[in-house]
Each structure stands twice: as C-alpha cells, then as structure tokens.
Amino acid sequence: MINGYWVILRSELFSLFISPATYVSTFYFLALLGVGFRFFIESFIGTNWILPPLSSLAVGLIFGSPALIPFLTMRTLAEERRLGTLETLMSAPIEGSSIIIGKWSASYLFFLIICCGAYAYPLLLWILFPEQAQTLGFNHIEHWIGGFIFLMSFGASFTAIGIFASSVTKNQMVAGMLTFSLITLYLAIMAFSYGEPHQVASNNAYDQFLSSIGGSLNKGLDKLQFFAVGIIHIPTILHQFIVVFLFLTLAILQIERMRH
C-alpha cells in the first residue's frame, strides 16, 4: 500500500506542476487575494475589524477556495475515467485507498504551497516596512501559526470534497462545478452552524432575513478568533478530520465499485 501511495502522489504532483491551468488559476487567485489583503489592512487600520490582517488573510483564502480547489482536483479522477486510464490503474496491484489518498495528498500539498505563496504578502510587508508591520500585529507569531493551522484543517476537507466530486463523473467540468457547489454549501452550513442569528425590530421579512444572515456570519467569524490568537480550537480540527474521512471513504467506495 505504501509503495502504491508514493507512486500516485509523485505522479499527481508532477501533473499539477506541469499543468498550465493550475498556474493560471493560481496566479489569478493570488492576485485577487493580494488586492483583498490590502483591503484587510485598510479595514483594520480604519475600523474595528473583527480579525487582525493575518487572520483575515486566512479567512480570505478559505472563502476563495471554492474558486481554486476545483482546478486542483477536477482532473484527478474524472479525466482518467474519460481517457480509460483509471481502469488500467485499477488493474495494477494498487489498492483503491492508495489511489484516492495519493491523489488527495497531492492536491492538498499543492494547496498548502499556494497558501505559503499567499503568506508572502505579509512577509514582504514585514521585511520592507517593519514598523508598520508591527503596528498591524505581524510580530505576533501566534497569528501566523494559528492562521496556517486553520488553513491546513479546512484545506484538507475542501480537497477531500474535490476528490470525491471527481470520482463520480467522467467530465472534469462537471466535477469542477460540483466541487464548487459542495464547498460553497459546506462553507454556508459551517458559517450558520457556528453563528447565532439575531433578530431586528422590523416587520419586514426581508430585513429580518438579511439581519439573521449577517448576525450568523458575524458570530461565525467570532469563532475564528480562537485561531487568530494562536489557540487551537480542537472541535473545529476534529470537524474537518471527520469531513476528510467521510469524503475520502466515499471516493474509495466509488472506485472500488468500478473495480468490481
């Protein structure tokens, strides 16, 4: 199993590193994130922003993931099914779990590499403008560690969702749209489950609905302050672990069904 896992991992990483679509999507994602990071800094300086800039950067990476993860995962199994190479792969003495975990690990590692690229923004700011960076809290190592652990946990579950979506179709575009939809739905469920909706003194049902959404999302962001101050919120980590286990298991069952 271990040998098969490493073979799949190396092959998938190589495919990601030579794919033009991966680089194009990564470039645009990091460029937009850079613009967003400037907004985080300006908001932190001018207002009572909920999270410090480093933690806001992590939140931006998470909420931007529905647009990024599909490009990392949609081809992993869907394209192989379309070309018929997945059947050839499954005829080799490699377990289905090794195939799925190897492909997931490659996508997850590439996601973490992109996250490291995103963290180059505050790092450069810290190097070039140390006094301003200290004012923004960049000298607090717990913000760096907490934010990255937050990214690691959510990135693991998002890429697992993407691998599952790629396992149920032969069309990589369908796999990409399914990944986008599932991650977006998952983020919405997480935001509302973490949050607590509040009521407003209005008879307008639309106003009450919008207020409920805003209150829930604000409460949800409050939960992220655990990571912002370097406190590892174990329930959140366990939650992501369960999601990873669930979707990878579903993907393994899907390809084992194809094998038989």
C-alpha positions as CSV (number, residue, x, y, z in Angstrom):
1,M,0.0,0.0,0.0
2,I,2.8,2.5,0.9
3,N,4.6,2.0,-2.4
4,G,1.4,2.5,-4.4
5,Y,0.7,5.6,-2.4
6,W,4.0,7.2,-3.2
7,V,3.8,6.3,-6.9
8,I,0.4,8.0,-7.1
9,L,1.5,11.0,-5.0
10,R,4.6,11.7,-7.2
11,S,2.6,11.2,-10.4
12,E,-0.2,13.6,-9.3
13,L,2.2,16.3,-8.1
14,F,4.1,16.1,-11.4
15,S,0.8,16.5,-13.3
16,L,-0.2,19.6,-11.2
17,F,3.2,21.2,-11.6
18,I,3.2,20.9,-15.4
19,S,-0.5,21.9,-15.9
20,P,-0.9,25.4,-17.4
21,A,-4.4,25.7,-16.0
22,T,-3.1,25.2,-12.5
23,Y,-0.6,28.1,-12.9
24,V,-3.2,30.4,-14.5
25,S,-5.7,29.8,-11.7
26,T,-3.1,30.1,-9.0
27,F,-1.8,33.4,-10.5
28,Y,-5.3,35.0,-10.6
29,F,-6.2,33.7,-7.2
30,L,-3.1,35.1,-5.6
31,A,-3.5,38.4,-7.5
32,L,-7.1,38.8,-6.2
33,L,-6.0,37.8,-2.8
34,G,-3.3,40.5,-2.8
35,V,-6.0,43.1,-3.5
36,G,-8.1,41.7,-0.7
37,F,-5.2,41.7,1.7
38,R,-4.8,45.5,1.1
39,F,-8.4,45.9,1.9
40,F,-7.9,43.8,5.1
41,I,-5.1,46.1,6.2
42,E,-7.0,49.3,5.4
43,S,-10.1,48.0,7.2
44,F,-8.0,47.0,10.3
45,I,-6.5,50.5,10.5
46,G,-9.6,52.5,9.8
47,T,-12.3,50.5,11.7
48,N,-12.7,47.9,14.4
49,W,-12.3,45.0,12.1
50,I,-13.1,41.6,13.7
51,L,-9.9,39.9,12.9
52,P,-6.3,41.1,12.5
53,P,-4.9,41.2,8.9
54,L,-3.0,37.9,9.1
55,S,-6.1,36.0,10.3
56,S,-8.2,37.9,7.7
57,L,-5.8,36.7,5.0
58,A,-6.5,33.1,6.2
59,V,-10.3,33.7,6.0
60,G,-9.8,35.2,2.5
61,L,-8.0,32.0,1.4
62,I,-10.8,29.9,2.9
63,F,-13.7,31.8,1.3
64,G,-11.8,32.0,-2.0
65,S,-11.2,28.2,-2.0
66,P,-14.4,27.3,-3.9
67,A,-12.9,29.1,-6.9
68,L,-9.4,27.5,-6.5
69,I,-9.9,23.9,-5.3
70,P,-11.8,22.7,-8.5
71,F,-8.7,23.5,-10.6
72,L,-6.6,21.3,-8.3
73,T,-9.0,18.3,-8.1
74,M,-11.4,18.2,-11.0
75,R,-9.0,16.3,-13.3
76,T,-7.7,13.8,-10.7
77,L,-10.2,11.0,-11.4
78,A,-12.7,12.4,-13.9
79,E,-10.1,12.8,-16.7
80,E,-8.7,9.4,-16.0
81,R,-12.1,7.9,-16.3
82,R,-12.7,9.7,-19.5
83,L,-9.4,8.5,-21.0
84,G,-9.8,5.0,-19.7
85,T,-6.5,5.2,-17.8
86,L,-8.3,4.7,-14.4
87,E,-9.3,1.2,-15.3
88,T,-5.7,0.5,-16.3
89,L,-4.5,1.9,-13.0
90,M,-7.0,-0.2,-11.0
91,S,-5.9,-3.3,-12.8
92,A,-2.4,-2.8,-11.2
93,P,-1.7,-4.2,-7.8
94,I,-2.6,-0.9,-6.1
95,E,-5.4,-0.6,-3.6
96,G,-8.2,1.8,-4.1
97,S,-7.4,3.6,-0.9
98,S,-3.8,4.2,-2.1
99,I,-5.1,5.8,-5.3
100,I,-7.6,8.1,-3.5
101,I,-5.3,9.1,-0.7
102,G,-2.3,9.6,-3.0
103,K,-4.4,11.9,-5.3
104,W,-5.8,13.7,-2.3
105,S,-2.4,14.2,-0.8
106,A,-1.0,15.8,-4.0
107,S,-3.9,18.2,-4.3
108,Y,-3.6,19.1,-0.6
109,L,0.1,19.7,-0.7
110,F,-0.3,21.9,-3.7
111,F,-3.0,23.9,-1.9
112,L,-0.6,24.4,1.0
113,I,2.1,25.6,-1.4
114,I,-0.4,28.2,-2.7
115,C,-1.1,29.2,0.9
116,C,2.6,29.7,1.5
117,G,2.7,31.9,-1.6
118,A,-0.2,34.0,-0.1
119,Y,1.7,34.4,3.1
120,A,4.5,36.0,1.1
121,Y,2.4,39.3,1.1
122,P,2.6,39.9,4.9
123,L,6.2,38.5,5.0
124,L,7.4,41.1,2.4
125,L,5.5,43.8,4.2
126,W,7.2,42.8,7.4
127,I,10.6,42.8,5.8
128,L,10.2,46.1,3.9
129,F,8.2,48.1,6.5
130,P,8.9,46.5,9.9
131,E,7.4,49.4,11.9
132,Q,4.1,49.4,10.1
133,A,4.1,45.6,10.2
134,Q,4.5,45.6,13.9
135,T,1.5,48.0,14.2
136,L,-0.5,45.5,12.2
137,G,0.4,42.7,14.6
138,F,2.8,40.8,12.2
139,N,5.3,40.3,15.0
140,H,2.8,38.0,16.8
141,I,4.0,34.5,15.8
142,E,0.8,33.0,17.2
143,H,-1.2,34.8,14.4
144,W,1.0,33.2,11.8
145,I,0.8,29.7,13.3
146,G,-2.9,29.9,14.2
147,G,-3.9,31.1,10.7
148,F,-1.9,28.4,9.0
149,I,-3.3,25.6,11.1
150,F,-6.7,27.0,10.3
151,L,-5.9,26.8,6.6
152,M,-4.4,23.3,6.9
153,S,-7.6,21.9,8.5
154,F,-10.1,23.5,6.1
155,G,-7.8,22.8,3.1
156,A,-7.8,19.2,3.9
157,S,-11.6,18.9,3.9
158,F,-12.0,21.0,0.8
159,T,-9.6,18.9,-1.3
160,A,-11.3,15.7,0.0
161,I,-14.6,17.1,-1.2
162,G,-13.0,17.8,-4.6
163,I,-11.6,14.3,-4.9
164,F,-15.0,12.8,-4.2
165,A,-16.6,15.1,-6.8
166,S,-14.1,14.0,-9.4
167,S,-14.8,10.3,-8.6
168,V,-18.5,10.4,-9.5
169,T,-18.2,11.8,-13.1
170,K,-16.2,11.4,-16.3
171,N,-16.5,15.1,-17.2
172,Q,-13.9,17.3,-15.5
173,M,-16.1,20.4,-15.9
174,V,-19.0,18.7,-14.1
175,A,-16.5,17.7,-11.4
176,G,-15.3,21.3,-11.1
177,M,-18.8,22.7,-10.8
178,L,-19.8,20.0,-8.3
179,T,-16.8,20.8,-6.2
180,F,-17.5,24.5,-6.3
181,S,-21.2,23.9,-5.3
182,L,-20.3,21.4,-2.5
183,I,-17.6,23.6,-0.9
184,T,-19.8,26.7,-1.1
185,L,-22.7,24.8,0.5
186,Y,-20.3,23.4,3.2
187,L,-19.0,26.9,4.0
188,A,-22.6,28.3,4.3
189,I,-23.5,25.4,6.6
190,M,-20.3,26.0,8.7
191,A,-21.0,29.7,8.9
192,F,-24.5,29.3,10.1
193,S,-23.8,26.4,12.4
194,Y,-21.0,28.4,14.1
195,G,-23.1,31.5,14.3
196,E,-26.2,32.6,16.2
197,P,-28.8,34.6,14.2
198,H,-30.2,37.7,15.8
199,Q,-33.5,39.4,15.4
200,V,-34.2,43.1,14.4
201,A,-37.1,45.3,15.3
202,S,-38.7,45.2,11.8
203,N,-41.9,43.8,10.4
204,N,-40.2,43.4,7.0
205,A,-39.5,39.7,6.5
206,Y,-36.7,40.5,4.0
207,D,-34.9,42.8,6.5
208,Q,-35.2,40.1,9.2
209,F,-33.7,37.5,6.8
210,L,-30.7,39.7,5.9
211,S,-30.2,40.6,9.6
212,S,-30.3,36.9,10.5
213,I,-27.7,36.1,7.9
214,G,-25.4,39.0,8.9
215,G,-25.6,38.1,12.6
216,S,-24.9,34.5,12.0
217,L,-21.9,35.2,9.8
218,N,-20.5,37.7,12.3
219,K,-20.9,35.2,15.1
220,G,-19.2,32.6,12.9
221,L,-16.2,34.9,12.3
222,D,-16.0,35.4,16.1
223,K,-15.2,31.7,16.4
224,L,-12.2,32.2,14.2
225,Q,-10.6,34.4,16.8
226,F,-9.5,31.3,18.6
227,F,-7.0,30.7,15.8
228,A,-6.3,34.5,15.5
229,V,-4.7,34.5,18.9
230,G,-3.0,31.2,18.5
231,I,-5.5,29.0,20.4
232,I,-6.1,25.7,18.5
233,H,-9.8,25.1,18.5
234,I,-9.9,21.3,18.8
235,P,-13.7,20.9,17.8
236,T,-13.0,22.7,14.5
237,I,-10.0,20.5,13.8
238,L,-12.0,17.3,14.6
239,H,-14.8,18.5,12.5
240,Q,-12.6,18.9,9.4
241,F,-11.0,15.5,10.1
242,I,-14.4,13.9,10.0
243,V,-15.2,15.6,6.7
244,V,-12.0,14.4,5.2
245,F,-12.6,10.8,6.4
246,L,-16.2,10.9,5.1
247,F,-15.5,12.1,1.6
248,L,-12.3,10.1,1.0
249,T,-14.2,7.0,2.1
250,L,-17.0,7.8,-0.3
251,A,-14.4,8.2,-3.1
252,I,-12.7,4.9,-2.2
253,L,-16.1,3.1,-2.3
254,Q,-16.8,4.7,-5.7
255,I,-13.7,3.4,-7.4
256,E,-13.9,0.1,-5.7
257,R,-17.4,-0.2,-7.1
258,M,-15.9,0.5,-10.5
259,R,-13.3,-2.2,-10.0
260,H,-15.9,-4.8,-9.4
